[in-house]
Amino acid sequence: MINERFTSLEDLKKGYKDNILNIHYLLGIANLYSEQSRMEVIGKTARGREIPALLLTNTTTPDEEKISVLFNCAHHANEVISIEHCYDIIYSVLSRPKEYQEILNKMKIWIVPIVNPDGARHFWHVSNLMGRKTGYPGSGPVNDKLNPGVDINRNYPFYWGKAGGGYSSSNPSNYFYRGPSPGSESETKAMMDLANRERFAASISYHAYANCLLIPYSIDSLNNPEPDVAKEIGKKSLLL
């Protein structure tokens, strides 16, 4: 990690980001590129840490007719490389203004680099064995010091608790602990509130495990829509 002041987009390439650098950089970007971006705090964690998001769009034009899309990273904060995917999008868009001008005129690109700030704090400042879950001890046993909290990627209400024992657990000590109830966690609620407000046309969540691209719906009992736009986009993405 680094502690330099944000002066240009090139700073985004210099190292991994913890919570402090993430907020520092997003504020710097919003100030330096005020006509193409703005920062918004979409919620707070159970421990009171802010969950910042960056909106990339032409801020001088009305938002009403724009299409919203979402890119998010670090639901599992120990997957630090995922955060760099979000920052790569920011860098790509803002470093090529002419190429993306028309897109920013018509779209709102929301980016949440660290969905799980509490987990990020534990990963960077307590143990690199932590960070997948939120680290909030109120969600797990008192003696569960190395694995407290909720896997917020398993906490969303859609088919909550139906992914099978290998990928979702009701045991608070399990790495896949889904929480006490659907959408129970502060981070999950923040993402859901943003989604309900923006009605995203598309959303991509970056992770650093399994080397695969998952598209909806990955549940055997559900039928995918026809035409399956997400599947076609996924196929094309793998060819890039």
C-alpha distance (Angstrom), angle and dihedral (degrees) to the residues before:
residue distance angle dihedral
M1 . . .
I2 3.79 . .
N3 3.78 136.3 .
E4 3.79 100.9 -156.0
R5 3.78 123.7 132.2
F6 3.78 116.2 -100.1
T7 3.79 107.9 -108.6
S8 3.81 105.3 148.7
L9 3.79 143.6 0.6
E10 3.80 89.4 -93.9
D11 3.81 87.9 72.1
L12 3.81 88.5 68.9
K13 3.81 90.5 68.8
K14 3.79 97.3 55.2
G15 3.77 103.3 87.6
Y16 3.78 151.2 -39.7
K17 3.80 118.8 -51.8
D18 3.79 129.4 -129.4
N19 3.82 123.0 -170.1
I20 3.80 94.4 -80.2
L21 3.79 94.9 50.4
N22 3.78 91.3 43.3
I23 3.81 93.3 57.3
H24 3.80 91.0 39.0
Y25 3.81 92.4 53.9
L26 3.79 96.8 42.6
L27 3.80 90.7 51.3
G28 3.80 90.3 47.4
I29 3.80 92.1 50.1
A30 3.81 92.7 48.0
N31 3.81 90.8 50.7
L32 3.80 96.1 44.4
Y33 3.81 95.3 42.0
S34 3.79 100.4 33.3
E35 3.82 94.2 151.2
Q36 3.81 92.5 53.7
S37 3.80 103.4 34.7
R38 3.75 149.4 22.1
M39 3.78 134.1 -171.8
E40 3.78 123.7 -128.6
V41 3.79 132.1 -178.5
I42 3.81 103.7 -133.6
G43 3.80 96.3 -172.7
K44 3.78 147.0 -41.3
T45 3.78 132.9 -98.7
A46 3.79 125.7 -118.4
R47 3.81 87.2 -94.2
G48 3.80 92.2 50.8
R49 3.80 99.3 -104.2
E50 3.79 116.0 146.7
I51 3.81 120.6 -113.4
P52 3.81 104.0 -145.7
A53 3.78 125.4 -161.1
L54 3.79 131.4 -171.8
L55 3.79 121.6 -141.4
L56 3.79 116.0 -154.1
T57 3.79 112.0 -161.2
N58 3.77 142.1 108.2
T59 3.79 97.1 -74.9
T60 3.82 92.1 -167.6
T61 3.82 93.5 66.3
P62 3.84 129.6 66.7
D63 3.81 117.1 -88.4
E64 3.80 98.3 -149.0
E65 3.81 98.3 93.8
K66 3.80 97.4 36.5
I67 3.80 124.4 111.3
S68 3.81 114.9 -125.1
V69 3.81 125.5 -142.3
L70 3.81 130.2 176.3
F71 3.79 134.6 -142.8
N72 3.79 117.0 -177.5
C73 3.79 135.4 177.0
A74 3.81 140.9 -174.2
H75 3.77 103.0 34.0
H76 3.81 75.6 146.4
A77 3.79 101.3 43.2
N78 3.81 93.9 -163.7
E79 3.82 87.1 68.1
V80 3.79 90.3 79.6
I81 3.80 95.2 165.7
S82 3.81 88.6 66.1
I83 3.81 89.3 67.5
E84 3.79 89.1 59.9
H85 3.81 89.8 59.1
C86 3.79 89.1 60.8
Y87 3.78 91.7 47.8
D88 3.79 91.4 47.2
I89 3.81 88.5 59.0
I90 3.80 90.6 50.3
Y91 3.80 91.1 48.8
S92 3.80 93.8 46.5
V93 3.80 94.6 50.6
L94 3.80 98.7 43.2
S95 3.81 96.6 40.3
R96 3.82 91.8 56.8
P97 3.81 104.1 44.9
K98 3.80 97.6 162.5
E99 3.79 92.6 49.8
Y100 3.80 93.4 50.3
Q101 3.80 100.5 34.2
E102 3.80 95.4 99.6
I103 3.81 91.4 45.6
L104 3.80 92.0 52.1
N105 3.80 89.6 48.7
K106 3.81 90.4 57.7
M107 3.80 105.1 28.9
K108 3.78 143.8 52.1
I109 3.79 110.2 -143.4
W110 3.80 110.2 -162.6
I111 3.80 118.1 -163.4
V112 3.81 125.7 -172.0
P113 3.83 106.2 -176.9
I114 3.83 96.7 -177.6
V115 3.80 115.5 28.2
N116 3.82 90.6 169.9
P117 3.84 108.8 49.2
D118 3.82 94.2 161.7
G119 3.79 90.1 54.7
A120 3.81 89.7 47.4
R121 3.78 90.7 53.6
H122 3.80 90.9 52.4
F123 3.80 92.8 46.7
W124 3.80 95.3 51.0
H125 3.80 100.9 34.4
V126 3.82 108.2 25.6
S127 3.81 111.8 28.1
N128 3.80 136.6 -28.0
L129 3.80 85.8 -134.9
M130 3.81 86.6 71.9
G131 3.78 133.4 62.5
R132 3.78 105.0 79.0
K133 3.81 89.6 95.0
T134 3.78 129.1 40.5
G135 3.80 94.8 -98.0
Y136 3.78 91.0 -137.9
P137 3.83 104.2 144.4
G138 3.79 93.5 -153.7
S139 3.80 88.3 73.7
G140 3.80 96.3 55.6
P141 3.80 143.1 32.9
V142 3.79 116.5 -57.3
N143 3.81 91.2 -122.0
D144 3.81 93.7 49.3
K145 3.80 93.1 101.0
L146 3.82 99.7 155.9
N147 3.77 99.0 40.7
P148 3.81 111.8 31.3
G149 3.76 126.4 146.4
V150 3.79 138.7 31.9
D151 3.79 133.5 -55.2
I152 3.79 94.6 -125.2
N153 3.79 91.0 -165.1
R154 3.82 85.1 69.4
N155 3.81 95.2 42.9
Y156 3.81 101.6 77.1
P157 3.83 114.3 112.2
F158 3.81 97.6 -123.7
Y159 3.83 105.4 106.4
W160 3.80 89.0 -22.6
G161 3.79 111.5 -168.8
K162 3.80 95.0 8.3
A163 3.80 100.8 97.8
G164 3.80 94.4 93.2
G165 3.78 132.3 -106.1
G166 3.80 94.0 -76.4
Y167 3.80 93.5 61.3
S168 3.80 106.4 23.8
S169 3.79 131.0 34.9
S170 3.80 140.4 -171.3
N171 3.82 89.4 -155.2
P172 3.84 110.6 102.3
S173 3.82 90.4 -148.7
N174 3.81 93.1 56.7
Y175 3.80 120.6 100.1
F176 3.82 88.1 -129.8
Y177 3.82 95.6 50.4
R178 3.80 105.2 153.3
G179 3.81 97.6 -160.2
P180 3.80 132.3 -107.9
S181 3.82 94.9 -70.4
P182 3.83 141.0 -0.1
G183 3.80 112.4 -69.2
S184 3.80 92.1 -1.2
E185 3.81 98.2 141.4
S186 3.80 127.7 86.2
E187 3.80 92.8 -128.5
T188 3.79 92.7 51.2
K189 3.80 91.2 48.9
A190 3.81 91.2 50.6
M191 3.80 91.9 53.4
M192 3.80 92.2 44.8
D193 3.81 91.9 49.5
L194 3.80 90.4 51.5
A195 3.81 91.3 48.1
N196 3.80 92.8 48.3
R197 3.78 90.5 50.2
E198 3.79 98.0 45.0
R199 3.83 100.7 32.7
F200 3.80 92.9 -146.6
A201 3.79 117.5 -138.3
A202 3.82 88.5 -153.4
S203 3.79 138.9 4.1
I204 3.80 133.4 -166.8
S205 3.80 123.4 -168.0
Y206 3.81 115.8 -162.9
H207 3.79 122.9 -145.4
A208 3.81 136.0 166.5
Y209 3.77 103.7 -133.1
A210 3.83 139.9 83.2
N211 3.83 97.8 18.6
C212 3.78 93.2 -117.5
L213 3.77 142.7 111.2
L214 3.80 114.6 -123.3
I215 3.79 119.8 -160.4
P216 3.81 130.2 -174.6
Y217 2.88 129.1 -58.6
S218 3.80 105.4 32.3
I219 3.81 91.9 163.0
D220 3.80 118.3 102.5
S221 3.80 95.3 -143.7
L222 3.82 93.8 56.8
N223 3.78 126.4 80.1
N224 3.78 119.1 -135.8
P225 3.81 117.1 -129.0
E226 3.78 121.6 -101.7
P227 2.94 120.5 -99.1
D228 3.80 88.8 34.9
V229 3.80 99.8 -145.9
A230 3.81 94.5 173.7
K231 3.80 91.0 54.2
E232 3.80 92.8 50.1
I233 3.80 92.1 48.2
G234 3.80 89.1 48.4
K235 3.79 92.1 53.4
K236 3.80 92.0 49.8
S237 3.81 91.5 47.0
L238 3.80 91.2 57.0
L239 3.80 89.8 56.1
L240 3.81 95.2 54.9
